[in-house]
């Protein structure tokens, strides 16, 4: 009986240590209680003016302050002004972003609308490829 108890304790200790090592190596996992919004967002590019107009075409509304437009080289716009003055982006609302300034994008680049929730949890809720001029 003591041999079986000793083996059981060693297995439990091994599992506990493996969990601690995994947490240290891979970092702390942050789970958000707030899921990313499910929204249909379209992209209308004007290559001559180097702009894109984002349109919320349906689905859940979300706070404008929780989304940003991101390109391959980083953030293109924080999108805080999208949302008709009340700070919420709902169906039918549009926002135009200038793509010519830094960090800039070129044809073939992928741009994304990234939502950030509590605890810095983030998810891509829309993406598009910039057309060539």
SEROBA-913454 format. One line per 10 residues: their letters; for each residue x, y negated, z of N, C-alpha, C, O, CB. Coordinates in nm, 3 decimals. Each point is the difference from the previous one (the first is absolute). Glycine has a CB too. Example, Ala and Ser with C-alpha at 12.3 -4.5 7.8 and 13.67 -1.06 7.14 Angstrom:
REM SEROBA-913454
as = 1.319 0.569 0.780 -0.089 -0.119 0.000 0.090 -0.120 0.000 0.104 0.002 0.066 -0.293 0.115 0.059; 0.154 -0.222 -0.197 0.082 -0.119 0.006 -0.077 -0.109 0.073 0.051 -0.111 0.017 0.067 0.174 -0.232
END
This chain:
REM SEROBA-913454
xxxxxxxxxx = 0.082 0.118 0.000 -0.082 -0.118 0.000 0.087 -0.126 0.000 -0.034 -0.096 -0.068 -0.147 0.223 0.189; 0.290 -0.130 -0.049 0.085 -0.117 0.006 0.075 -0.023 -0.132 0.028 -0.113 -0.038 -0.003 0.149 0.284; 0.006 0.075 -0.316 0.064 -0.013 -0.130 -0.094 -0.070 -0.099 0.043 -0.090 -0.071 0.094 0.299 0.116; -0.261 -0.171 -0.051 -0.099 -0.059 -0.090 -0.023 -0.147 0.036 -0.014 -0.084 -0.089 -0.096 0.309 0.058; 0.106 -0.256 0.159 -0.019 -0.138 0.044 0.121 -0.085 -0.041 -0.017 -0.115 -0.041 -0.125 0.195 0.235; 0.260 -0.026 -0.182 0.121 -0.072 -0.040 0.001 -0.030 -0.149 0.036 -0.110 -0.042 0.086 0.219 0.230; -0.160 -0.011 -0.269 -0.005 -0.019 -0.145 -0.104 -0.106 -0.035 0.024 -0.086 -0.085 0.047 0.325 0.049; -0.187 -0.233 0.101 -0.106 -0.098 -0.024 0.047 -0.141 0.034 -0.028 -0.094 -0.075 -0.144 0.270 0.122; 0.241 -0.193 0.064 0.050 -0.131 0.039 0.107 -0.051 -0.099 0.002 -0.118 -0.032 -0.052 0.174 0.272; 0.137 0.033 -0.287 0.102 -0.040 -0.097 -0.064 -0.043 -0.133 0.045 -0.097 -0.062 0.119 0.255 0.172
xxxxxxxxxx = -0.267 -0.088 -0.155 -0.069 -0.037 -0.123 -0.067 -0.136 0.017 0.008 -0.084 -0.089 -0.045 0.328 0.032; -0.029 -0.265 0.170 -0.066 -0.128 0.025 0.101 -0.114 0.005 -0.026 -0.107 -0.055 -0.155 0.226 0.182; 0.295 -0.097 -0.064 0.105 -0.102 0.006 0.055 -0.030 -0.139 0.027 -0.115 -0.032 0.030 0.191 0.265; -0.038 0.027 -0.315 0.049 -0.019 -0.136 -0.097 -0.082 -0.084 0.041 -0.090 -0.073 0.081 0.307 0.090; -0.250 -0.187 -0.007 -0.102 -0.076 -0.074 -0.001 -0.144 0.046 -0.008 -0.091 -0.083 -0.130 0.299 0.054; 0.145 -0.232 0.159 0.001 -0.136 0.054 0.123 -0.078 -0.049 -0.014 -0.114 -0.042 -0.111 0.195 0.245; 0.241 -0.021 -0.198 0.121 -0.067 -0.047 -0.005 -0.027 -0.150 0.046 -0.105 -0.045 0.082 0.215 0.229; -0.182 -0.016 -0.262 -0.012 -0.021 -0.145 -0.092 -0.119 -0.029 0.027 -0.077 -0.092 0.013 0.323 0.051; -0.146 -0.260 0.117 -0.091 -0.113 -0.017 0.067 -0.132 0.032 -0.020 -0.099 -0.071 -0.170 0.249 0.125; 0.267 -0.153 0.052 0.071 -0.123 0.039 0.104 -0.037 -0.106 0.010 -0.116 -0.037 -0.046 0.171 0.282
xxxxxxxxxx = 0.112 0.041 -0.292 0.102 -0.026 -0.102 -0.067 -0.049 -0.129 0.049 -0.095 -0.062 0.102 0.271 0.164; -0.260 -0.114 -0.142 -0.070 -0.042 -0.122 -0.051 -0.143 0.012 0.006 -0.076 -0.097 -0.072 0.314 0.055; 0.016 -0.275 0.159 -0.050 -0.136 0.019 0.114 -0.101 -0.008 -0.017 -0.108 -0.057 -0.169 0.197 0.200; 0.300 -0.057 -0.087 0.115 -0.090 -0.004 0.054 -0.012 -0.143 0.031 -0.110 -0.045 0.026 0.171 0.283; -0.047 0.050 -0.308 0.056 0.000 -0.135 -0.093 -0.068 -0.100 0.045 -0.080 -0.082 0.078 0.291 0.138; -0.251 -0.179 -0.051 -0.095 -0.049 -0.100 -0.075 -0.125 0.043 -0.080 -0.052 -0.079 0.058 0.284 0.004; 0.043 -0.280 0.193 -0.066 -0.121 0.047 -0.137 0.029 0.058 -0.052 0.111 -0.008 0.176 -0.239 -0.163; -0.180 0.025 0.228 -0.131 0.012 0.063 -0.108 -0.011 -0.108 0.004 -0.090 -0.083 0.084 -0.007 0.301; -0.181 0.188 -0.215 -0.110 -0.002 -0.096 -0.108 -0.094 0.053 -0.047 0.015 0.113 0.098 0.223 -0.190; -0.091 -0.335 -0.006 -0.104 -0.094 0.038 -0.128 0.039 -0.074 -0.003 0.005 -0.123 0.172 -0.191 0.164
xxxxxxxxxx = -0.272 0.214 0.035 -0.128 0.035 -0.059 -0.094 -0.118 0.020 -0.019 -0.046 0.112 0.054 0.296 -0.069; -0.091 -0.298 -0.151 -0.091 -0.113 0.007 -0.142 0.050 0.020 -0.043 0.095 -0.065 0.195 -0.232 -0.082; -0.224 0.073 0.237 -0.139 0.034 0.020 -0.088 -0.066 -0.104 -0.119 0.030 -0.010 0.162 -0.003 0.254; 0.015 -0.117 -0.322 -0.073 -0.074 -0.102 0.041 0.052 -0.138 0.114 -0.020 -0.041 -0.128 -0.186 0.192; -0.078 0.273 -0.223 0.037 0.053 -0.131 0.011 -0.112 -0.104 -0.063 -0.106 0.014 -0.050 0.322 0.044; 0.191 -0.192 -0.160 0.012 -0.097 -0.110 -0.135 -0.015 -0.069 -0.074 0.097 -0.014 0.319 -0.037 -0.019; -0.277 -0.181 -0.011 -0.129 -0.019 -0.068 -0.004 0.071 -0.135 0.101 0.013 -0.068 -0.125 -0.234 0.184; -0.094 0.266 -0.151 -0.022 0.061 -0.130 -0.066 -0.104 -0.088 -0.120 -0.025 0.010 0.097 0.260 0.089; 0.102 -0.298 -0.186 -0.050 -0.109 -0.083 0.051 0.018 -0.142 0.112 0.047 -0.021 -0.121 -0.202 0.219; -0.072 0.118 -0.295 0.041 0.002 -0.141 0.052 -0.139 -0.035 -0.074 -0.098 0.003 -0.097 0.278 -0.063
xxxxxxxxxx = 0.299 -0.186 0.028 0.064 -0.128 -0.035 0.054 0.013 -0.142 0.072 0.095 -0.032 -0.012 -0.145 0.275; -0.096 -0.047 -0.328 0.050 0.002 -0.138 0.105 -0.109 -0.017 0.005 -0.098 0.075 -0.226 0.188 -0.159; 0.305 -0.072 -0.017 0.109 -0.091 -0.032 -0.022 -0.050 -0.143 -0.008 0.081 -0.092 0.170 0.037 0.251; -0.171 -0.249 -0.179 -0.010 -0.059 -0.134 0.125 -0.085 -0.023 0.017 -0.105 0.063 -0.274 0.104 -0.057; 0.343 0.047 -0.096 0.127 -0.068 -0.023 -0.013 -0.102 -0.112 -0.065 0.026 -0.102 0.188 0.177 0.180; -0.062 -0.321 -0.059 0.014 -0.101 -0.105 0.150 -0.014 -0.021 0.068 -0.074 0.071 -0.286 -0.052 -0.010; 0.270 0.199 -0.160 0.145 0.003 -0.019 0.056 -0.134 -0.044 0.115 -0.032 0.030 -0.134 0.272 -0.088; -0.062 -0.321 -0.014 0.047 -0.133 -0.042 0.020 -0.093 0.118 0.096 -0.076 0.003 -0.214 0.108 -0.218; 0.028 -0.026 0.312 0.009 -0.087 0.118 0.077 0.066 0.113 0.026 -0.062 0.103 -0.242 -0.042 -0.168; 0.254 0.232 0.047 0.070 0.077 0.102 -0.078 0.003 0.132 0.055 -0.026 0.107 0.162 -0.035 -0.216
xxxxxxxxxx = -0.347 0.093 0.098 -0.085 0.011 0.119 -0.076 0.131 -0.004 -0.011 0.065 -0.104 -0.012 -0.315 0.117; -0.029 0.288 0.102 -0.093 0.112 0.010 -0.116 -0.045 0.087 0.020 -0.064 0.103 0.166 0.237 -0.130; -0.306 -0.139 -0.015 -0.119 -0.030 0.080 -0.049 0.131 0.061 -0.032 0.095 -0.071 -0.031 -0.294 -0.077; 0.058 0.201 0.280 -0.050 0.117 0.074 -0.149 -0.020 0.022 -0.044 -0.109 0.038 0.269 0.147 0.076; -0.304 0.066 -0.138 -0.144 -0.007 0.020 -0.045 0.115 0.088 0.032 0.116 -0.026 -0.062 -0.229 -0.198; -0.045 0.080 0.329 -0.061 0.103 0.086 -0.130 0.040 -0.068 -0.095 -0.078 -0.003 0.201 -0.014 0.220; -0.111 0.213 -0.273 -0.114 0.042 -0.079 -0.099 0.087 0.076 -0.099 0.044 -0.057 0.245 -0.059 -0.139; -0.120 0.041 0.322 -0.093 0.082 0.077 0.073 0.077 0.109 0.122 0.003 0.006 -0.269 0.017 -0.205; 0.067 0.041 0.284 0.056 0.075 0.113 0.002 -0.086 0.125 -0.072 -0.100 0.009 0.211 0.235 -0.167; -0.057 -0.096 0.252 0.005 -0.067 0.130 0.067 -0.137 -0.010 0.091 -0.020 -0.080 -0.083 0.243 0.190
xxxxxxxxxx = -0.056 -0.316 -0.028 0.067 -0.129 0.012 0.119 0.018 0.094 0.009 0.099 0.073 -0.226 -0.228 -0.115; 0.308 0.031 0.041 0.117 0.005 0.088 0.048 -0.141 0.026 -0.035 -0.093 -0.073 0.101 0.320 -0.015; 0.014 -0.243 0.192 0.055 -0.131 0.035 0.109 -0.037 -0.100 0.089 0.081 -0.029 -0.142 -0.044 0.274; 0.046 -0.159 -0.298 0.102 -0.046 -0.096 0.139 0.000 0.065 0.100 0.023 -0.069 -0.273 -0.164 -0.047; 0.180 0.116 0.244 0.129 -0.005 0.069 0.063 0.138 0.015 0.116 0.010 0.040 -0.195 -0.212 0.082; 0.004 0.308 -0.152 0.054 0.135 0.017 0.058 0.058 -0.129 0.048 0.113 0.000 -0.213 -0.080 0.182; 0.160 -0.109 -0.294 0.052 0.053 -0.126 0.106 -0.093 -0.058 0.004 -0.120 0.028 -0.224 0.231 -0.071; 0.306 -0.051 -0.039 0.103 -0.077 -0.070 0.027 0.069 -0.133 -0.022 0.120 -0.016 0.127 -0.201 0.235; -0.056 0.002 -0.315 0.036 0.053 -0.131 0.149 0.026 0.000 0.079 -0.089 0.030 -0.270 -0.035 -0.144; 0.230 0.246 0.078 0.140 0.042 0.009 0.047 0.050 -0.136 -0.070 0.076 -0.068 0.042 -0.016 0.312
xxxxxxxxxx = 0.146 -0.104 -0.283 0.065 0.047 -0.122 0.121 0.083 0.035 0.024 0.027 0.118 -0.105 -0.228 -0.242; 0.159 0.244 0.024 0.117 0.083 0.027 0.106 -0.068 0.085 0.074 0.068 0.071 -0.119 0.043 -0.285; 0.052 -0.244 0.208 0.104 -0.072 0.076 -0.053 -0.059 0.130 0.073 -0.071 0.069 0.039 0.020 -0.285; -0.237 0.079 0.251 -0.053 -0.052 0.125 -0.134 -0.069 -0.017 -0.067 0.012 -0.103 0.299 -0.037 0.183; -0.270 -0.050 0.025 -0.130 -0.066 0.002 -0.009 -0.112 -0.102 0.089 -0.084 -0.009 -0.108 0.142 0.250; -0.090 -0.057 -0.319 -0.025 -0.105 -0.100 -0.093 -0.107 0.055 0.014 -0.118 -0.033 0.020 0.286 -0.149; -0.130 -0.128 0.266 -0.095 -0.095 0.056 -0.066 0.066 0.120 -0.029 0.120 -0.002 -0.012 -0.231 -0.224; 0.016 0.031 0.333 -0.063 0.058 0.119 -0.153 0.009 -0.012 -0.063 0.064 0.084 0.252 -0.155 0.050; -0.249 0.030 -0.235 -0.143 0.007 -0.031 -0.090 -0.055 0.110 -0.120 0.030 0.002 0.172 0.166 -0.139; 0.002 -0.275 0.230 -0.080 -0.056 0.109 -0.113 -0.089 -0.049 -0.103 -0.012 0.067 0.305 0.022 0.076
xxxxxxxxxx = -0.186 -0.073 -0.260 -0.101 -0.092 -0.050 -0.112 0.069 -0.078 -0.097 -0.064 -0.039 0.274 -0.108 0.029; -0.163 0.302 -0.013 -0.105 0.076 -0.068 -0.113 0.022 0.100 0.028 0.046 0.111 0.139 0.068 -0.267; -0.287 -0.142 0.123 -0.109 0.032 0.092 -0.103 -0.108 0.020 -0.070 0.004 0.102 0.229 0.139 0.007; -0.173 -0.238 -0.196 -0.110 -0.093 0.004 -0.015 -0.083 0.126 -0.112 -0.041 0.031 0.006 0.195 -0.178; 0.211 -0.180 0.219 -0.007 -0.090 0.115 -0.032 0.065 0.132 0.033 -0.056 0.105 -0.100 -0.112 -0.263; 0.003 0.286 0.158 -0.033 0.064 0.127 0.105 0.101 0.044 -0.012 0.061 0.107 -0.228 -0.092 -0.161; 0.344 0.049 -0.028 0.109 0.091 0.036 -0.027 0.145 -0.035 0.088 0.084 0.022 -0.034 -0.240 0.158; -0.172 0.189 -0.233 -0.034 0.137 -0.038 -0.010 0.007 -0.152 -0.058 -0.089 -0.064 -0.065 0.128 0.283; 0.178 0.065 -0.277 -0.009 0.024 -0.143 -0.113 0.098 -0.023 0.002 0.113 0.049 0.247 -0.157 -0.084; -0.349 0.000 -0.040 -0.118 0.083 -0.028 -0.020 0.013 -0.150 0.070 -0.065 -0.079 -0.176 -0.008 0.296
xxxxxxxxxx = 0.013 0.156 -0.256 -0.027 0.026 -0.141 -0.023 -0.127 -0.080 -0.073 -0.089 0.044 -0.024 0.304 0.023; 0.161 -0.224 -0.183 -0.017 -0.114 -0.090 0.103 -0.110 0.017 0.010 -0.088 -0.086 -0.246 0.141 0.088; 0.312 -0.052 0.105 0.097 -0.107 0.023 0.129 0.027 -0.078 0.045 0.113 -0.011 -0.142 -0.155 0.240; 0.154 -0.067 -0.283 0.121 0.008 -0.081 0.109 -0.090 0.058 -0.027 -0.095 0.072 -0.113 0.146 -0.275; 0.264 -0.017 0.168 0.114 -0.080 0.044 0.109 0.012 -0.106 0.034 0.111 -0.041 -0.090 -0.076 0.288; 0.111 -0.147 -0.292 0.104 0.000 -0.103 0.136 -0.024 0.065 0.016 -0.089 0.083 -0.181 0.006 -0.255; 0.261 0.164 0.131 0.136 -0.006 0.054 0.098 -0.029 -0.112 -0.006 0.062 -0.107 -0.055 0.100 0.292; 0.152 -0.257 -0.162 0.107 -0.033 -0.094 0.110 0.105 0.015 0.053 0.019 0.109 -0.107 -0.269 -0.099; 0.088 0.317 -0.118 0.103 0.104 0.003 0.136 -0.048 -0.047 0.095 0.078 -0.003 -0.275 0.087 -0.035; 0.193 -0.295 0.001 0.125 -0.048 -0.058 0.105 -0.034 0.104 0.119 0.002 -0.032 -0.252 -0.089 -0.156
xxxxxxxxxx = 0.093 0.056 0.310 0.097 -0.040 0.102 0.070 0.118 0.063 -0.033 0.115 -0.027 -0.105 -0.314 0.072; 0.236 0.169 0.040 0.074 0.107 0.066 -0.093 0.080 0.092 -0.089 -0.060 0.059 0.301 -0.077 -0.072; -0.195 0.266 0.028 0.103 0.081 -0.063 -0.029 0.033 -0.145 0.088 0.052 -0.069 -0.041 0.042 0.291; -0.168 -0.121 -0.272 -0.033 0.019 -0.141 -0.017 0.145 -0.039 0.046 0.092 0.067 0.077 -0.299 -0.112; -0.191 0.224 -0.069 -0.019 0.133 -0.055 0.018 -0.007 -0.151 -0.010 -0.107 -0.060 -0.149 0.171 0.248; 0.185 0.050 -0.249 0.012 0.010 -0.146 -0.093 0.110 -0.048 -0.047 0.082 0.079 0.288 -0.165 -0.074; -0.266 0.086 -0.135 -0.084 0.104 -0.057 0.050 0.139 0.038 0.119 0.028 -0.005 -0.174 -0.181 -0.183; -0.038 0.238 0.226 0.035 0.136 0.042 0.011 0.016 0.150 -0.003 0.113 0.050 0.120 -0.089 -0.263; -0.105 -0.135 0.287 0.005 0.008 0.147 -0.137 0.037 0.055 -0.103 -0.035 -0.058 0.288 -0.136 0.064; -0.186 0.240 0.104 -0.126 0.031 0.069 -0.016 -0.098 0.115 0.091 -0.022 0.080 -0.076 0.268 -0.142
xxxxxxxxxx = -0.135 -0.306 0.069 -0.032 -0.087 0.114 -0.112 0.067 0.078 -0.083 0.071 -0.057 0.154 -0.283 -0.068; -0.073 0.187 0.257 -0.095 0.067 0.087 -0.066 -0.098 0.095 0.063 -0.097 0.044 0.072 0.306 -0.059; -0.261 -0.185 0.047 -0.066 -0.071 0.110 0.016 0.091 0.121 -0.052 0.112 0.003 -0.119 -0.235 -0.157; 0.244 0.074 0.254 0.030 0.079 0.119 -0.077 -0.056 0.118 0.006 -0.119 0.029 0.224 0.176 -0.118; -0.304 0.030 0.157 -0.076 -0.035 0.119 0.081 0.041 0.122 0.057 0.109 0.003 -0.279 -0.082 -0.125; 0.228 -0.114 0.224 0.069 0.032 0.125 -0.099 -0.008 0.115 -0.068 -0.102 0.018 0.287 0.014 -0.109; -0.228 0.195 0.166 -0.092 0.007 0.113 0.071 -0.020 0.132 0.109 -0.056 0.006 -0.253 0.209 -0.137; 0.080 -0.105 0.236 0.058 -0.013 0.134 0.124 0.087 0.010 0.009 0.106 -0.062 -0.235 -0.153 0.161; 0.322 0.001 -0.022 0.123 0.076 0.020 0.088 0.006 -0.123 0.083 0.090 -0.013 -0.204 0.043 0.180; 0.103 -0.228 -0.260 0.080 -0.008 -0.123 -0.020 0.121 -0.091 0.083 0.024 -0.089 0.083 -0.158 0.215
xxxxxxxxxx = -0.273 0.212 -0.106 -0.036 0.108 -0.092 -0.041 -0.064 -0.132 -0.080 -0.093 0.002 0.006 0.247 0.188; 0.125 -0.107 -0.304 -0.035 -0.061 -0.128 -0.036 0.107 -0.102 0.042 0.115 0.010 0.109 -0.309 0.040; -0.230 0.150 -0.149 -0.041 0.090 -0.107 -0.022 -0.082 -0.127 -0.044 -0.115 0.006 -0.064 0.275 0.159; 0.141 -0.100 -0.279 -0.026 -0.064 -0.129 -0.146 0.024 -0.034 -0.045 0.114 -0.006 0.286 -0.082 -0.072; -0.315 -0.141 0.055 -0.143 0.017 -0.034 -0.027 -0.024 -0.149 -0.109 0.030 -0.048 0.051 -0.101 0.281; 0.155 0.018 -0.306 -0.014 -0.017 -0.146 0.139 -0.019 -0.060 0.092 -0.050 0.065 -0.325 -0.054 -0.040; 0.246 0.146 -0.150 0.128 -0.018 -0.071 -0.024 -0.015 -0.148 -0.101 0.047 -0.053 0.221 0.088 0.227; -0.027 -0.201 -0.241 -0.009 -0.018 -0.145 0.141 -0.019 -0.055 0.092 -0.040 0.072 -0.324 -0.064 -0.054; 0.247 0.133 -0.147 0.127 -0.020 -0.069 -0.009 -0.131 -0.078 -0.095 -0.022 -0.075 0.137 0.274 0.059; 0.058 -0.338 0.033 0.003 -0.129 -0.069 0.026 0.027 -0.149 0.096 0.069 -0.035 -0.010 -0.190 0.245
xxx = -0.174 0.067 -0.297 0.022 0.023 -0.144 0.118 -0.081 -0.051 0.037 -0.103 0.057 -0.282 0.147 -0.086; 0.304 0.004 -0.079 0.110 -0.074 -0.064 -0.057 -0.117 -0.078 -0.111 0.007 -0.054 0.250 0.203 0.039; -0.062 -0.319 0.009 -0.047 -0.122 -0.070 -0.005 0.019 -0.149 -0.036 -0.092 -0.073 0.131 -0.044 0.255
END
